[in-house]
Amino acid sequence: PAPLDGGEPSLNRRKPAHLASAMLLWLSSRAGLRRLSDGSPPSSGAGEPLQALAAQIARVGAEAVGAALDREVLRRAGRFLDGVEAYRGHPYRRPPARVPVLWRQGTTRLLDFGQGRGGPAILVVPSLINRYYVLDLLRERSFLRHLAAQGLRPLVVDWGAPGRAERGFTLADYITRRLAAAATAARAAAGAPCALLGYCMGGLLALALALRRPGDTACLALLATPWDFHAERPEQARLLGALVDGLALLGGGADALPVAVVQSLFVTLDPFLAERKFVRFAGLDPGGAAAREFVALEDWINDGVPLAAAVARDCAGSWYRDNEPALGLWQVAGAPVRAQALDV
């Protein structure tokens, strides 16, 4: 019989990273108040609203506004910390998975959520920077187990953390070497071309694979897959992309970008997300289903994996900075990745 995946996620309910980002945001309000109070010119693009705010501060008095701001920062910090502490103390723990492992190469494995049963096979490709089990979050909220219950056979790529070999990988290496090998193993297990399903960043990898191996792809589905990286928050995406030349410095010169650095980069896309979600969590019934689902998802977020340094540079530069997928310019090993070229 195939070995079972008995791996358990590392529980890392950290407070400092969330707290530090929130405190920096709140303290920036103090710095902004000082600039508005001493007559410093507002930044371009926000002139009129800031000028109106500066006039209101002048009428009330900078000292009174500063005192009110301090009280509000303390109030919000208290609500935020209540939510973080409630999360850290919640009793939910993810049970170990019991899934057959069909294939492995390096730190990458292929997990059979169909438990060896027949039915059309689906090769599921998750993101490289988060673990696959967001698709199997809870027994009652599992996309993979739902597919299996419908008579399908989900074969899931579990990338794992980069090992010695993977730390030298580029994005093209993951697609043309590791994902292609997993697809070969999936087809051999299924005895026929597999459906291909990509989730999040994995959707871009899945599309590139499908274009390279159309004969092995029965059909393609992409879920929550980014494509136009400048469609919603272009300034933040360009800011993240502009860090491409400094990624080696951020990672301390290592050959993989640490999880904390990856998470910090994504904070720039929505700086107030942590505050919003933990304040909301503080108001939930800790014994209820909504709180349990929140904790399961937050544990998954905190159970991320490092990203090979070359992959981080590829993604930051060609995706976030240059928006190459949407412009039809993204290439993998010299071949363009254009969705309209796929004939499945």
N, C-alpha and C positions, 0 to 999 in steps of 0.2 A: 504493500500500500504506500501511497505517497506520504511523505512526512507532513505533519500538521504545523501550521503557523500558530505557535503558542505565544507569540510575542505580546508583551504588554506595553502600552505607551508609558513613557516617562512622565510622571506627574510633576509639573513645574508650575505651580500656581504662584507666580512671582508677584510681588507688590512693587518693587522699586522701579521697574521699567514703566509701568502704567503711571505711577505717581510722579516720576520725574517729568514725563511728557506733559502731564496736566499742569504741574507747577510752573513749568516754563511758559506755557500758554497764559496762565493767569498772571504771572509776573510781567509778561509783555504788556498787559493792560496798564500796569503802573508806569512802565517806560513810555507808553503811548500818551498817558496823561501828562507826563512831564513835558513831552514835546509839544503837546497842544497848549499847555499852560504857559510855556516860555515863548510862544509865538513862532516856533519852527514851522516852516512851510510844509503842508501836507504833500504826500506822494502824488504823482500824476495819476489821473484816473479816478481818484477818490476826493478831489478837491472840494467840491461843494458840500457834500455831507460832513466832511471833517471841519470845514469852516463853520458850518452851522453848529456843530457840536462844540467847537472851541468857544463860540459866542455864548452858548448855554453855560459852559463851565465858568466863563468869566463872570456871568451874572450871579451864579450861585457861590462862586469862590472855589479856587483850586484846593484849598485845605479841606473844605467840607466835602467836596467830591472825592478827594483822596481817602478821607475817613470812611465814607460810604462804600467806596471801592474795596477797601480792606475788609469791611464787614461782609461784603458779598463774596469775596474770595474765600474767607473763612467758612461761610455758609456752604458754598459749593464744594469746598475741599472736604468738609465734614460729610456731606451727602455722598460724595464720590468714595471716600474711604469706607463709609458704611457698606457700600456695595462691594468694594474690593474685599473687605474682611468677610462679608457674608459668602462671597464666592470661595475664598480660601478655606473657609471652614465647612463648606457643604460636604455632606457624607458621600455623594455619588463618586464611584470609581468605575472606570470602564473595565469589564471583565476580560480575561484573555481570549483572544480569537482562537477558533478551532477550525481552520480552513486548510485543505490539502494544498501543498506546494508542488506544482507541476514541473517547474523548471527554475533554475537560478544561474546567474552569471555575475561574477563580482558581488556587489551588494544588491543587485536587482533580482527580484523573484516574480514568478507568475502564480497567482493564487486562484484556485478553482472554487468559486462560490456556487457553482453548480454541483459540487460534491461528486464529480465524476459521472453525473447523469447525462443522458443524451439531450437533444434539443439544439436549435441553432445557437452557435457560439458567438459571443460578443467579446472582443478584445477591448477592455476598458483602460484608457490612458489618463491617469491623473496628473496633477501638477508636480513639478520637481521640487518645489519648496515647501509643500505641505504633504502630510501623509495621506494615503489613499482612503483611510477609514472615515473621512467625512461622508463618503458614500455608503457607509455602514455604521452610522453614528450611534444609533440605539436599535435594539431588537425591533421596536415598534416603529422606528423611523429609519429604515434601511432601504436605500434605492437598490442596492445589489441584491438583497434578499427578495425584494419585490419582483425584480426581473426574473430571479430563479423561480419564484412562485408562479410566474406566468408561463413556465415551460422553457425558458431560455437558459443558456449556460454562460454566466459572466466569468470571464477569465481576466483577472485584474493585475495590472502591473503595479508592483510595490517597489518603488525606486530605492528606498532605504537611504541612509546617509552616505555621502560619497566616501569611498574607501581610497586606498592608495592609487588604484588605477583610475577611478572616476574623478579624482581631484585634478587630473590633467585633461579631462574632457572639455571639448567645446560643445555648443548646442548641436552642431552638426554631428558630432560623435555620438551623442545620446540618440539622435534620430537614425543615422545610417548604420550604426553599429549595434547599440544596445536594444533600441526599440525594434529594429528590423529582426534581430535575433529572437526577441520575445514573440514577434509576429509569426516567425517560422515555427516556433514551438507551439503556438496556439493553433496554427493551421494543422500541424501534425496531430495534435490532440483531437481536433474537431473532425479531421478528415475531409475538410472542405474550406473554401474561403470564409473568413469570419466577417461579421459586422464589426465596424470600428467605431468606438465611442470615445470622444475626448472631452475631458472636463477641465474648465478653466485654462491655465497655461497648457495643459495636456492636449487641449483641442488644437492648438497650433502645431504641436508635435504630431498629432494624429493626422492632420490634414497633409503635412509634409510627407508622412509615410504613405498615405493613400495615393498621393501623386506619384511617388516613386514605385509603388507596387500595386497598380490598379487591378491586376489579375488576382490578387490575394484579398481584395476588399469587396465584400458583398454589398455593403452600404455604409454610409458615414453619418454620424450624428455628432453635433458639437453643442455642448451645454455650457452656458456662462463663459464662453470663450471670448477673450478680448481680440479685437481686430483693428478698429480705428482708435489708436491710443490717444488721439487728440480730440475725440468727439465730445467728451463731457467736461473734463478739467484739463485743458491743454497746457495751461501755465504750470500746474503742478507736475504734469507728465514731463514737460521739458525740463523742469527743475530736477526731477529725479534722473532724467537722462543726462543732464549736465554733469552729474556726479561720476560719470563713467570713468573719467581720467583719474578720479581720486579714490576709486574703489579699492585699489591696492593699499592705500593709506588707511582707509576705513577698516579694512580687514587685517591691519597690522602686518601686511606683507605676506600673509598666509596664502596657501593655494586654494582655500575655500572661505567664502564669506560667512561669518558666524550668524546664527539664527537671530541674535539680538540686533545685529546690524541690518539684516534683511527686514525685520519687523520695523525698525526705526525708519527705514527708507519709505515703507508703505504708510507710516504715520503721516508723512508729508502730504499724502493724497487726501486725507480727511483728518486733520489734527484734533478735532473735537469728538471723534467717534468714541474713544475710550471713556470720556466723561459721560456722554449720553447713555452708553449702554450700561455702565455700572450704576449710575443713578437710577435707571429704570429697574435694574435687577434688585436694588435695595428695597423696592416697593413690592416685589413678588412674594407670594407665599412660598417659603423655603421648602415646604413639603409637596408643592404642586408640580404638575407636569411641565409648566412653562419654565420654572426654575431649574428643573432637572435637564431640560433641553438646552437651556442657556449654558449650564455648567459643562455639559458634554461637548458643546461646540467650542466653548472657551478653552477647555482642556486640549481640544484638537489644535486650536490656533497656537497654543503655547508648546505644542509638541512638534514644532517645525523642525526642519533639517537644514544644515548648512548648504550653501550653493557653491558649486565649483566656480573658482574665480573667473575663468574664461567664459563660462556660461553667464555669469552675472554681467560681464562686460558686453557680451553679445546682446542680452535682453535690454540692458539699459541704453545701449547705443542704437541698435537697429530698430528696436520697438518703441521705447519711450521717447528717445530724443528725436529719431529720424522718421518714426511712424511708417516704416517700410512696408509692413503687411498691407495697410490700406492703400498705399500708393502703388502696389504691385511691384515693389523693388526688393522685397525680402528674398534671399536665395539661401539654399541649403546645399552645400557641396557643389556650388556652381549651377544648380537647377533652380529656376524661379518657383516660388510657392504662390500660385494664383488659384483661388477657389474656382474661378470660372473654367479652368482647364480640366477639372475633374468630371469624368463622365460616368458617375454612378449615382 
